[in-house]
């Protein structure tokens, strides 16, 4: 599984195969691979989109469009 993390400062961080993510009870997003974990505070990350090679992510794809 691959996924993209969208951050509040408009940064887009793409994680490929081998990475995984979980949400902590306080809304902390933890991204892990090979025993290393990166944490994103609630409010700093805004969205996570999983995707496959034939279906690239699109930001806020699940939101209604005007």
N, C-alpha and C positions, 0 to 999 in steps of 0.2 A: 504494500500500500504506500502511496505517496500522498503528501498533503502540503497545503500552503497555510501559513499563519499570517494574517493581516494584523498589523500593529497600528496603534492610534496615531503615530507620526507618519502614516502613509507608507511605511516600509513593508515590503512583502518578503517573507522568508520561506523559501521552498525547501522541503525535506523529502528526500527520495526513499527508495526501498531500504529497509533496515532500520528506519526510525519508527518510533511509536509515540503516541501521546496519551495522556490521561488528565483528568480534571480533579483537583483536590477539593475537599469539602468547602474551602473558602473561596473557590473560583480560580485558584492558581492553576495555570496550564503548565504541565511538565512534559517536555519533549526529551526522549531518551534514545540512545544508541550506543552500543559497545561499552556499557557501564558508565557512560557520561550522561548527565541530565542537565538540561537548561530549563530554567523556570521563568515564566512570564506572569507578572502580577495582573490581577483583575483590573480592567480599565486600560491597561497597556496593550493587551491583545484584544482585538475586536471580533475576529471571525476565524474559524478553521474550516477549510474545505478539503475533503478527500477527493482524489481523482485517479483515473487510470490513464494510460498513454493515449487511448483513443477518446478520452473525454477530459480535456484540460479544465482547470477550475475557472470560475468566473465570480468575481466579488459580488456578494449579496445576491446571488442568483435566486435565492429562495424568497426574496422580498418582492412585494408588488411593485411593478414599474408604473410610473405616471402615464 
